Amino acid sequence: MSHPSRIEVLGEHEDRFDEILTPEALAFLTRLHDRFARRRTELLAERDRRRAELAAGAGLGFRPGTRAVREDLTWRVAGAGPGLVDRRVEITGPPERRMTVNALNSGARVWLADFEDATSPTWHNLVSGQLNLVDAIERRIDDTTPEGRRYRVGDTPATIVVRPRGWHLDEQHLLIDGRPAVGALVDFGLYLFHCGRRQIERGSGPYFYLPKLENHLEARLWNDVFTFAQAELGIPYGTVRATVLIETITAAFEMDEILHELRDHAAGLNAGRWDYLFSLIKNLAHRGPRFVLPDRATLTMTQPFMRAYTDLLVRTCHRRGAHAIGGMAAAIPQRDPAANETALTGVRADKEREAGDGFDGSWVAHPALVATCRTAFDAVLGDRPHQLDRTREDVEVTAADLLAVHRLSAGLPTEQGVRSNVAVALRYLVAWLGGSGAVAVFGLMEDVATAEIARCQIWQWQHHCSRLAGGSLATPDLVRRLIDRERATLLAEGSDPVLVDDAVRILEDTALAADLPAFLTTGAYARHLVRIRTAA
């Protein structure tokens, strides 16, 4: 599909795609890329440079050069836009048609429409997701199942906040001057172009969650993108609002700086557990056993170094007038009543802890958890929309606190932990290659972040030949045996053999490599996905 411009659309055309891929929208994307793609490339190179420094033993701490920003208590961020004042419950999920209706009707105050970790980046998913958002805003997204059940958006839907892809991801289906477009600019640009004014006219606004930022310079780039895009489209300056996910270890040391760069557009920060742990391993895994983490299931937010990170996030946000949003409750309803009650008990305790710590709201992955989360925050907030007045001046967090992995109380990793990571990673990858980004696995709603932490833990354990509980060692041979066993199980369950073998190859390439690849979903694996979808 060609357009009279420098853009070439490689993705297959489907019904109504021309409503999103208009010449005007594509021209807007071109202008965004002309202005910002080179800076994005430079910042990705800076990521690689910094990661190499850390691998070589460089220190990680609060930047001396930005001390003035941290110590200046006079500046504050723009804060909540219309529809974002009360964020006590937020639900996340991909912008699929039925998910869109269910999320908007869930009773949550905010829906995170996720083009990143919860979306497998097929061309169909990406463009139809944009269509679904337009239709949702226009209230024409009714859906009827094959069984005749009808879904429609109610009268008090959740506020939509879009999560575009991170800076590291390309869009292989869209070429600009012969090169893949920047995924973040595609997702952001198409939504702002088609829905920005629509949202303003309906009393809301164009709101975004920004993922995977590693430093304040990446936040500065986003702020410049917002400023330029608003001017290009005639949207008043400061209308866009952004909530940043603090989900990398380096960003944890720059929360103030990130908010400061985005201060005219910032609404809050969010604590993202799996990607945060993945980032910690990715950046510090080469430093030896000191940073080897135990089983994924034991890495809760109550561990001291995780508690330091979340306490610092709340304090930073509330000093600056920003919302602090808690992490994901990934549990999904279980058919077994006892298992379901156990899951709900865990979610309840997690949300009560967050509300008690000062968070203004939190995430759930399923509509059935909205009431549990809301009850926990209602008990603390009452009729107040947030608790920004709770500034947590009692919190003092040092660089050593954020890196205190040695204070873990969870013990050694276990062979069951290795087995679980292999099983979850493979099952997720099979679904992801098949076009699904949010996947129910063993009672939890999983996304790319789960696969990332699972495979990088496998890498870390076998790379250091870690001792497991019981005395055995995590070796490449053990990992290969467990991968072979899970492959056989998946095939016996009827999974597509092509997808299973491709998932095995990806896991082996990234979990057993000599060096830890940065992301599962970049480079060869993005091209691999295009091949899979094209062949289908």
N, C-alpha and C positions, 0 to 999 in steps of 0.2 A: 504494500500500500504506500503510494508516494504522494507527497504534497508539494505544492509550488513554493518550496522554501529549502532551507538547509537541513531540514529534518526528514529522516526516512523512518517510516514505521514498519518494522519487521513482523510485529505480531499480527495474527490472523484477525481479520475484521469479523465482528459479530453484530447482531441486531442492536441498533441504537448506539453503537460505539461512536458514530459520527456526531452524536450530541455532546460527547466529551472531547473528542479529538478534532475540534473545530480548527480551521486555519488561524483564527484569532488566539485560541488557547495555545496552539503549538508555537505561534510567534512569540507569545509571552514566555513560554518555556525557553525559547532560544535566547531571548533577552536576559533571562535569569542566568543561563549558562555563560553567555558572553561576559557577564559582569562578575560571576562568582566561581565558576568551575576551576579556574587556575588557582585561586586561593585555597579552595578545598583540596586540590592536589598537593599544594605546599604543606597544608596542615596534616595531611595523611603521612607525608614524608617526615614531618616533625614527630608524629606518633612513633614511627619506626625508629627514629633516632633516639627518642626518649626510652623506648622499650629496650633498645640495645644497651643504653647506659645503665638501666636498672639491672639487666641481666649480668652486666659486668661488675655489679656491686655498688653502683652509685646510691647515695642516700635518697630517701623519699620523705618529704616534710612540707611544712607550710612555706610558701615562697617568700624569701626576704624582700624581694623587690615590690611586692604588693602589700606589705605590712600596713601602709597608710590606709588602704581600702578597708582592711579588716578592722582597724582600730578607730576609724571615723564612724561614730554612731549617729551622725546627722542625716545620712542618706537613707531613703526608703524606696521600695519598688512601687510600681503602679498599682499592684494588688488585683483583686478580683474584678472581672468585668461582669456585665449583666448575666445572670444565670450561673455564676461561679461563686457567689458569696457563701453558699452552704454546700459543702462537698463531703458531707459525712459518710456517704456511701457512693463509691464509683464502681461500675461494672466494666469489664474489659472484654474484647472479642473482635474477631475480624468483621469487616463490613459486608458480610454475606447477607442476602436478602432476609431470610428468616431470622438470623441473629440480630439484624438491625431492628426488626419489629420487637423481638423479645427483649432486647436490651433497653430500648426506649420505653417499653412498658413495664420494666422490671421493678419499678419503685425506687431505683437508685437515682441519686441527684445528677450524676454525670455518667455518660457512656464514653469510654475511650475506644474510639473506632480505630482499630489497629492495622495499619499497613505494614508493620514491621514484624515483630517476633511471632505474632499469631496469624500471619498471612503467608502462605506459600506463594512466592512471587511469580506465579504464572500470569501471562498477559490477561487471561480471562478474569482472574481474581482481582487484578489491579484496576482494570478499567471498569468492570462491573461494580466493583466497590465504590468507585467515584459516582457511578450512576445511581447506586442505591442511596448514597448520601443526598444527592440532588432530589431524588424521589421522596426520601424521608422528610426533608425540609418542606417540600411542596405537598406533603400529606397524600402521596399517591403510591404508597409502597405496600398496599394490601397484597397478601400472599395467601394462596390456597394450596393445601397439601393434596397429594393424589388421593388421600382418603376423604377429602372434602372439608377438612378443618381450615377455617379462615382466620388469617391473622391481619390485624389492622392496628395502626398507631393510635393510642388513646389521646385524651385531651391534655394530659400533663406529662409529656415525655421528658426524658432525661436530657440535659444539656450535652451537646455533642462536642467532644474534644478529639481531634485527629492526631494520631501518632504516625508521622512519616517515617520512612526508613532512615537509618543512621548515615552519617557522612561516608562511611566506608563502602556502601553498597552501590553498585552501578545498576542501570536499567538496560539489560541486554536487548530488549525488544524495540528500543528507540535510539536511533543514532542521530547525533548532531555533528555535522561536518565529518561524518564517517566514524565517529567514536561513540561508545555507549554513553547515554545520558546519565546524569547523577540522580540516583534513585530518590534521595531526599528532596531535590528540587522538583522532580516530576510529581511526587505525591503532594508536596506542599503547594506547588504552583497550580496544579489542576484543581485542587480543592478551593484554594483562595479565589481563583479565577471564576469558578462556577458557583461557589457557595458563599463567598465573603459577603457580598451585598445582600444576598438572600437572608443570611443569618442576622445581619444588622437590621434589616427591615422587619424582622420578626422579634426584635427585642433582645437578641443574643449577640453573638459575634463570632469571628473566625478564631477559634482557639486550638492550640496545639500542645502536644506532649513531645519534648525533644529527647531522643534516646542517645545513649552511647557517647555523650560528650566526655572528653578526657581532660580538657583544660578550659580556661576562660577565653582563650583566643578562638576556640571553636564556638563558644557562646557569642563572642563579638561578631563572628561571621554570620551567625543566625540573626543577630540584631540588625546587621546591615542588610541582610536579605529582606527582613520585615520592612525596614524603612524604604528600601527601593521598591519593593512590590506594592506597598500601600500607595506610594506616589504614582506608580505606573497605572494603577487601577482606580485612582481617584478615591481611595479609602482614607479617611482621616488618620493622621499619624497617631500611633498609640492605641488603635482599635484592636489590633492583634494582641492576644495574650498567650503566653507560653509558660508551661510548667516543665521543669527540667528533671529528668530522671537522673539521680545521683547513683549510678550503677557501675562506676569504674573507680578503682582505688585511687587513681590520680585525681579525679574530680572531687573526691572526698576532702582533699586538702585545699580545694579552691571553691568551696560553696559560696562564700562571700563574694569572691571575684566574679563568679558566674552570674550571680544575681545582679551585681553591679553593672556588668556589661549589658545585661538585658533589662535594666531597671525600668525603662519606659514601657516595657512589654511583659515584664515578669509577673506571674501570678503565684508561683510556688515551686517547691521541690518535692520529689517523691523518692522513697527508699525502695530500691529494687534488689532483692536478695540474691537470686541466682547469678545474674550478670555481674553483680558486685564481687561475688566469690570467684566467678570465672576470671574476672579481671585481676584479682589478687594472684591467682595461680599463674595466669598468663604472664604477668609482669615479674613475679618473684619465684617462679618454680625452679629456676636454675640455681637458687641459693642454697639448695641442699635440704636435708630433712627438717630443718627448723620450720619451713613453711609447708610441709606436707600436711594436708588436711585429712581428718577422718571421714567416715561415711557421710554421704550427702544428707541423709535423714537426720543426723545429729547436729547439723549446722543451723541451728535455730537462731532467731534474733535475740535470744537470751544469752548467747555466748558473749563473753566480755568485750571482744574486739568489735562484734556486731552491735552490741549495746552502745558502745562509744560512738559508733558511726550514726546510729539513729538519734541518740541524744544530741549530738552536735548538729544534726540536720534540723531538729525542732528548734533548738536555741537560735541557730542562724536565721531560719525563716522568720521566727516571731520577732526578732530584733529588727527585721527589715520590713515587716508588714506583709509577709508572704505566707501562704498556706503551706503547712507540712502534711504531706499525704503519705500514709503508711503503705505497707507492702501487700503482696497478693495472698489471698486465701484461695488455694487452687483446688480444694476439695469439691467433689461433685456428689449428688445424691446416690446412695447405695440401696440396693434392693433388700439387703439384710438389715433389719431394724437395729440390731446391736452395732453393726459396723457403721451404720449411718449416725447413730448417736455418738459413737466414739469420734467420728469425724467432726460432727457439730461441736462437741465439747472442746476439741482442739482449736477450731475456728473461734469459738466464743472466748477462750482464754487469750488467744492471740490478739483479738480486737479489743478486749478489755485492757490488756497491757498497753496497746497503742494509745487508746483514749486516755488512759491514766498517765501516760508519759507526755501527753500534750499534743499529740497529732490532732489534726482537724478533720480527718477522714481517712478512709482506707479503701483498698481494692478487694473485689470478689470476682471470681471467674464464672459464677453460675447464678441465675436468678434466685434459686432456692436458698442462697446464702445472704441475700440482701437483708432480710428481716433480722438475722443474727447479728450482722454488722451494725445495722441501724440501732438495735436495742443497746448494744455496747456503747455506742457514741451518744445515744439519747440520755443514757444514765449519767454521763459526764457533762454534756453540753446543755441538756434541757432545751429551752427555747432559743438559746443562743445559736447563731449560725456557725460559730467557730470558737477557738480559744486563743486567738492571737495575743490576748492580754497576758497569757501565761508565758513569760519570756525565758523561763528556765535559767535564771541567773545562777542557779546552783550547779550548773553543768560546767565542768572544766575538763577539756579533752586535749591530750597531748598527741604528738605524732606517734610516740611509743604506744599509746593506748590504741590507736587505729591499726597498728601493726602487731598487736600482742597475740599472735596466733599461738604462741607457746603457753598461753594461759587457758587454752581449751580444756574443758572438763570431759571431753567425749571419748578419750582413749584412742586406741589404734584403729586403723581401717580394718575391715573384715572381708573375708572371701565373699560373704553374702552381699556386702556393699559393692564389690567389684562386679558380681553377677547382676545385681540390680541395675548398676550403671550401664552395663552392656545391653541388658534387655530393654531398658527405657530408651536408650539412644537409638538402638536399631529399630524398635517399633515406631519411635517418632520419625526417624528418617524415612522409613518406608511410606508413612502417611504423607510426609512433607514432599517427597518426590512424586507422590500420587496427586498432589494438589491441595492437601489439607494442612493448615498451619496451626490450628488449635485442636489438640487430639486428646481424647480420654485414654489414659494409660494407668492401669492399676489403681483406679479410684481417684485420680487427680487429672485436672485439665492442664496439659503440658503444652509448651511452645518451644521455640528455638532455644530460649535461655536454658531450658532443662537439658536439651541435647548438648549444649555447649559445656555446662558444668560437668555433666556426666562424662563426656569424652576427654575433657582436660584433666579430670581427676584420674581417669584410667591412665592417661599419659604420665601424669606425675608419679603415680604409684609404681608403674613398671619402669619408668626412667630411673627412679631412685632405688628400685628393687626393694620397696618398702616391706618391712616386717608386718604381717597381718596378725590380728588377734588369733591365738592358737598356735603361733609359731611358724606358719608357712610364710612364703615370700610372694610378693606380687611380681611376676616375671612376664615377659612377652609370651612365653609358651602358655602360661595360665590364661592370659587374656585371649590368645588365639583359640584355646580349647573352649572357653566360654562363648566366644563369638560363634564358633562352629555349632555348639549346642543350641544356642538361641536361633541360629539360622535354620536348623532342622525343625525346631519348634514352630517357627513362623511358617515354613513350608507345609508342615503337617496341618496347620490351622487354615491353610488355603490362601495364604498371601501370594501376591503376584511374584513369581520367581525372578523376573527381570528387576523389579524394584527391590526385592530382598538382596539380590547379589550386588546391585548398585549401592545399597545402603551399607552392606558389609564392606565394600571397597572403600567407601568414604570413611567409615569408622576406622578401618585398618590404616588408611593413609594418614589420618589425623591423630589417632591415638597411639600409634606405634611408630611414628616418624622419629627421626633423630632429633629434630627440633619441633617445638610445639607450634603448629600453624596458627595464625592469628584468629581466623574465624572459619567455621564450617561453610558459610554461605557466600564466600567471596570467590573470585577468580575462577578456577576450573570448575567449581561446583555450581556456580551461577550459569556458566556455559553448558554444563552437564544438564541442568534443569531445563534449559531452553531446548536441548536436543530431545530430552524425554517428552516434553510437551509437544514438540513439532512432530515427532514420530507417532505420537498418539493420534 
